[in-house]
Amino acid sequence: MKKIILLIFCLLFTGCTVVRINTDSISNITGVILDKNNSLYNHVGKGYKYYIPRGVTYIDTIGLNDVLYSKGVYYYLYVDAPAYINKKDIEYDENKNLYYSKNIDINDKKGYLEIEKKDDQYLIKFNYNYASLETLVDEKDITEVVTNGAYILSSIKYNDQIIKLTLDEDYFLNREEQYKEFISNGSSGNFLKAPDEIVEE
C-alpha cells in the first residue's frame, strides 16, 4: 500500500514542463522558442548544424545557403559564418509601417523579425544567431513559418575550426601535381599485351 501511495505522489509531482504558445502573438512565439536552450540537431552543414522541425524538408545547399520546404512554402536559410567569426552584430531599425517589425535580443544573441505585406502575400525576414531565414507566405501561414523559423535559427550551433578553414582562402588553393602513370603511350588495340618480362613455362 505504501508503494502505491509513493508511486502516485511521484507521478503527481514530477513530469515535463509544458509551455503553451499563444499562436495569436508573434512576439510570444519568438520569445518562448528563442529563450529555450535547444541542443537538438538533425542537419549538418559546413561549419554549422541545426534542427529542422518535423514537417519541414531539407532540399539543397548552395554555399552557405540552405533551401527548405514545408507545405508549399520554400524557406531560404543563410548562415552568416563570417559575421559569426567576427562577432559582428546586426543593426536594425524597427519600422512601424510594416505588418510586423521588431528587434530581438535574447540569450546574448541579436537579430530581428520583419514581416512586410507584398501584394497578397507576406515577406518574412527572420534574422537571429548570425543566420537569416526568408520566405514569402500567405497570411494564414505566418504563425507556422515563424514558429519553424524560430526553432531553426535558435538551434544553430557553429564549429569555429571548420568555419575558419572554409574562410581561409589559402587553405583550399589547388595544389596540382601531374601523374604520368595513367597517360597513354600512344598504342591502341583490342586486347591486352603481356609485358616482356613475363615468361611462359
C-alpha contacts under 8 A as a table, 3 or more apart, distances in Angstrom:
res1	aa1	res2	aa2	distance
1	M	4	I	5.24
1	M	5	I	6.42
2	K	5	I	5.19
2	K	6	L	6.08
3	K	6	L	5.06
3	K	7	L	6.05
4	I	7	L	5.02
4	I	8	I	6.23
5	I	8	I	5.13
5	I	9	F	6.30
6	L	9	F	5.18
6	L	10	C	6.20
7	L	10	C	5.06
7	L	11	L	6.25
8	I	11	L	5.15
8	I	12	L	6.16
9	F	12	L	5.07
9	F	13	F	6.06
10	C	13	F	5.45
10	C	14	T	5.89
11	L	14	T	5.65
11	L	15	G	7.23
12	L	15	G	7.87
19	V	32	V	7.91
21	I	28	N	6.73
21	I	29	I	5.92
21	I	32	V	7.28
22	N	25	S	5.68
22	N	28	N	6.43
22	N	29	I	6.85
23	T	26	I	7.04
23	T	28	N	7.92
23	T	29	I	6.92
23	T	143	T	6.47
24	D	143	T	7.70
25	S	28	N	5.19
25	S	29	I	6.44
26	I	29	I	5.10
26	I	30	T	6.29
26	I	143	T	6.82
26	I	146	V	7.43
27	S	30	T	5.31
27	S	31	G	5.90
28	N	31	G	5.04
28	N	32	V	5.99
29	I	32	V	5.48
29	I	33	I	6.16
29	I	146	V	7.63
29	I	147	T	6.38
29	I	150	A	7.96
30	T	33	I	5.42
30	T	34	L	5.67
30	T	146	V	7.48
30	T	147	T	7.14
30	T	150	A	6.04
31	G	34	L	5.53
31	G	35	D	5.92
31	G	106	I	7.71
32	V	35	D	5.42
32	V	36	K	6.78
33	I	36	K	5.56
33	I	147	T	7.73
33	I	150	A	6.20
33	I	151	Y	6.47
33	I	154	S	7.56
34	L	37	N	7.72
34	L	106	I	6.79
34	L	150	A	6.20
34	L	151	Y	7.28
34	L	154	S	5.47
35	D	106	I	6.27
35	D	107	N	6.57
37	N	154	S	7.88
37	N	155	S	7.86
38	N	151	Y	7.99
38	N	154	S	6.77
38	N	155	S	5.33
39	S	155	S	6.28
40	L	50	Y	7.19
40	L	51	Y	5.81
40	L	155	S	6.74
41	Y	44	V	7.78
41	Y	49	K	6.28
41	Y	50	Y	4.61
41	Y	51	Y	3.96
41	Y	52	I	7.20
41	Y	155	S	6.98
42	N	49	K	7.50
42	N	50	Y	6.32
42	N	51	Y	5.12
42	N	52	I	6.36
43	H	49	K	5.60
43	H	50	Y	5.54
43	H	51	Y	6.22
43	H	52	I	6.91
44	V	47	G	7.88
44	V	48	Y	6.08
44	V	49	K	4.23
44	V	50	Y	6.63
45	G	48	Y	5.19
45	G	49	K	5.74
45	G	64	L	7.91
46	K	64	L	7.50
46	K	162	I	7.03
46	K	163	I	7.13
46	K	166	T	7.84
47	G	81	A	7.99
47	G	158	Y	5.80
47	G	159	N	4.86
47	G	160	D	6.95
47	G	161	Q	7.68
47	G	162	I	4.95
47	G	163	I	4.91
48	Y	156	I	6.64
48	Y	157	K	5.55
48	Y	158	Y	4.37
48	Y	159	N	5.77
49	K	155	S	7.88
49	K	156	I	5.61
49	K	157	K	5.43
49	K	158	Y	6.67
50	Y	152	I	6.25
50	Y	153	L	7.65
50	Y	155	S	5.11
50	Y	156	I	4.38
50	Y	157	K	6.35
51	Y	151	Y	7.04
51	Y	152	I	5.53
51	Y	155	S	5.76
51	Y	156	I	7.22
52	I	56	V	6.31
52	I	57	T	7.41
52	I	58	Y	7.75
52	I	148	N	7.97
52	I	151	Y	7.59
52	I	152	I	5.92
53	P	56	V	5.73
53	P	148	N	6.34
53	P	151	Y	6.97
53	P	152	I	7.23
55	G	70	S	6.07
55	G	71	K	7.83
56	V	68	L	6.62
56	V	69	Y	5.58
56	V	70	S	4.66
56	V	71	K	7.99
57	T	68	L	5.48
57	T	69	Y	5.10
57	T	70	S	6.26
58	Y	66	D	7.60
58	Y	67	V	6.37
58	Y	68	L	4.54
58	Y	69	Y	6.49
59	I	66	D	7.51
59	I	67	V	5.37
59	I	68	L	5.30
59	I	69	Y	6.77
60	D	66	D	5.79
60	D	67	V	5.25
60	D	68	L	7.33
61	T	64	L	6.92
61	T	65	N	5.57
61	T	66	D	4.40
61	T	67	V	6.29
62	I	65	N	5.14
62	I	66	D	6.43
64	L	78	Y	5.91
64	L	79	V	5.65
64	L	80	D	7.48
65	N	76	Y	6.93
65	N	77	L	5.54
65	N	78	Y	4.53
65	N	79	V	6.57
66	D	76	Y	6.05
66	D	77	L	5.04
66	D	78	Y	6.48
67	V	74	Y	6.87
67	V	75	Y	5.79
67	V	76	Y	4.91
67	V	77	L	6.27
68	L	74	Y	5.73
68	L	75	Y	4.87
68	L	76	Y	6.45
68	L	77	L	7.60
69	Y	72	G	6.96
69	Y	73	V	5.63
69	Y	74	Y	4.52
69	Y	75	Y	5.89
70	S	73	V	5.25
70	S	74	Y	6.61
70	S	75	Y	7.96
73	V	135	T	7.33
73	V	136	L	7.39
73	V	137	V	6.67
74	Y	135	T	6.24
74	Y	136	L	7.73
75	Y	133	L	6.58
75	Y	134	E	5.96
75	Y	135	T	5.12
76	Y	133	L	5.49
76	Y	134	E	5.20
76	Y	135	T	6.33
77	L	131	A	7.16
77	L	132	S	5.76
77	L	133	L	4.42
77	L	134	E	6.61
78	Y	131	A	5.58
78	Y	132	S	5.27
78	Y	133	L	6.36
79	V	130	Y	6.47
79	V	131	A	4.34
79	V	132	S	6.57
80	D	83	A	5.48
80	D	84	Y	6.34
80	D	130	Y	5.38
80	D	131	A	5.33
80	D	132	S	7.77
81	A	84	Y	4.95
81	A	85	I	6.18
81	A	130	Y	7.17
81	A	163	I	6.60
82	P	85	I	5.24
82	P	86	N	6.14
82	P	167	L	7.54
83	A	86	N	5.13
83	A	87	K	5.61
83	A	88	K	4.95
83	A	89	D	7.43
83	A	130	Y	6.45
84	Y	87	K	4.88
84	Y	88	K	6.56
84	Y	130	Y	5.66
85	I	88	K	7.97
85	I	160	D	7.15
85	I	163	I	7.67
85	I	164	K	7.61
89	D	110	K	6.81
89	D	111	G	7.94
89	D	130	Y	7.88
90	I	110	K	7.19
90	I	111	G	6.47
91	E	111	G	7.88
92	Y	103	N	6.69
92	Y	111	G	7.72
92	Y	112	Y	6.89
93	D	103	N	7.63
94	E	101	S	5.35
94	E	102	K	5.56
94	E	103	N	6.67
95	N	98	L	5.91
95	N	100	Y	7.94
95	N	101	S	5.68
95	N	102	K	7.90
96	K	99	Y	7.75
96	K	100	Y	7.36
96	K	101	S	6.62
98	L	101	S	6.29
98	L	114	E	7.62
98	L	115	I	6.56
98	L	116	E	5.29
98	L	117	K	7.20
99	Y	114	E	7.87
99	Y	115	I	5.54
99	Y	116	E	5.41
99	Y	117	K	6.41
100	Y	113	L	7.42
100	Y	114	E	5.53
100	Y	115	I	4.89
100	Y	116	E	6.89
101	S	112	Y	7.43
101	S	113	L	5.80
101	S	114	E	4.40
101	S	115	I	6.34
102	K	112	Y	5.60
102	K	113	L	5.48
102	K	114	E	6.52
103	N	110	K	7.65
103	N	111	G	6.03
103	N	112	Y	4.29
103	N	113	L	6.61
104	I	109	K	7.89
104	I	110	K	5.45
104	I	111	G	4.94
104	I	112	Y	4.95
104	I	113	L	7.29
104	I	128	Y	7.54
105	D	108	D	6.39
105	D	109	K	5.67
105	D	110	K	4.47
105	D	111	G	6.55
106	I	109	K	5.47
106	I	110	K	6.57
109	K	128	Y	6.78
109	K	129	N	5.50
110	K	128	Y	5.73
110	K	129	N	6.38
111	G	126	F	7.66
111	G	127	N	4.89
111	G	128	Y	4.22
111	G	129	N	6.89
111	G	130	Y	7.81
112	Y	125	K	7.96
112	Y	126	F	6.03
112	Y	127	N	5.19
112	Y	128	Y	6.49
113	L	124	I	7.42
113	L	125	K	5.90
113	L	126	F	4.51
113	L	127	N	6.27
114	E	124	I	5.85
114	E	125	K	5.14
114	E	126	F	6.34
115	I	122	Y	6.29
115	I	123	L	5.57
115	I	124	I	4.55
115	I	125	K	6.37
116	E	122	Y	5.47
116	E	123	L	5.16
116	E	124	I	6.63
117	K	120	D	7.17
117	K	121	Q	5.95
117	K	122	Y	4.45
117	K	123	L	6.29
118	K	121	Q	5.26
118	K	122	Y	5.51
118	K	123	L	6.55
119	D	122	Y	7.87
120	D	138	D	7.15
121	Q	136	L	6.48
121	Q	137	V	5.48
121	Q	138	D	4.81
121	Q	139	E	6.52
122	Y	136	L	5.50
122	Y	137	V	5.28
122	Y	138	D	6.09
122	Y	139	E	6.50
122	Y	142	I	7.83
123	L	134	E	7.26
123	L	135	T	5.89
123	L	136	L	4.48
123	L	137	V	6.60
124	I	133	L	7.82
124	I	134	E	5.49
124	I	135	T	5.38
124	I	136	L	6.19
124	I	137	V	7.69
125	K	132	S	7.02
125	K	133	L	5.95
125	K	134	E	4.69
125	K	135	T	7.00
126	F	132	S	5.49
126	F	133	L	5.12
126	F	134	E	6.33
126	F	146	V	7.94
126	F	149	G	7.22
127	N	130	Y	7.15
127	N	131	A	5.75
127	N	132	S	4.11
127	N	133	L	6.34
127	N	153	L	7.82
128	Y	131	A	5.59
128	Y	132	S	6.31
128	Y	153	L	6.09
128	Y	154	S	7.33
129	N	153	L	6.39
129	N	154	S	6.72
129	N	156	I	7.27
131	A	153	L	6.63
132	S	153	L	7.51
133	L	149	G	6.81
133	L	153	L	7.87
137	V	141	D	6.12
137	V	142	I	6.67
138	D	141	D	5.52
138	D	142	I	6.90
139	E	142	I	5.47
140	K	143	T	7.34
141	D	144	E	5.52
141	D	145	V	6.12
142	I	145	V	5.27
142	I	146	V	6.05
143	T	146	V	5.25
143	T	147	T	6.13
144	E	147	T	5.06
144	E	148	N	6.18
145	V	148	N	5.10
145	V	149	G	5.92
146	V	149	G	4.95
146	V	150	A	6.00
147	T	150	A	5.19
147	T	151	Y	6.43
148	N	151	Y	5.24
148	N	152	I	6.25
149	G	152	I	5.09
149	G	153	L	6.00
150	A	153	L	5.33
150	A	154	S	5.86
151	Y	154	S	5.42
151	Y	155	S	6.14
152	I	155	S	5.45
152	I	156	I	6.68
153	L	156	I	5.63
158	Y	163	I	7.84
159	N	162	I	5.68
159	N	163	I	6.28
160	D	163	I	5.19
160	D	164	K	6.08
161	Q	164	K	5.22
161	Q	165	L	6.30
162	I	165	L	5.07
162	I	166	T	6.20
163	I	166	T	5.14
163	I	167	L	6.12
164	K	167	L	5.17
164	K	168	D	6.07
165	L	168	D	5.15
165	L	171	Y	6.69
166	T	169	E	7.55
166	T	171	Y	7.81
166	T	172	F	7.80
168	D	171	Y	5.50
168	D	172	F	7.40
169	E	172	F	6.17
169	E	173	L	6.99
170	D	173	L	5.40
179	Y	182	F	6.95
179	Y	183	I	7.85
180	K	183	I	5.31
184	S	187	S	7.52
189	G	192	L	7.60
194	A	198	I	7.04
195	P	198	I	5.93
196	D	199	V	7.47
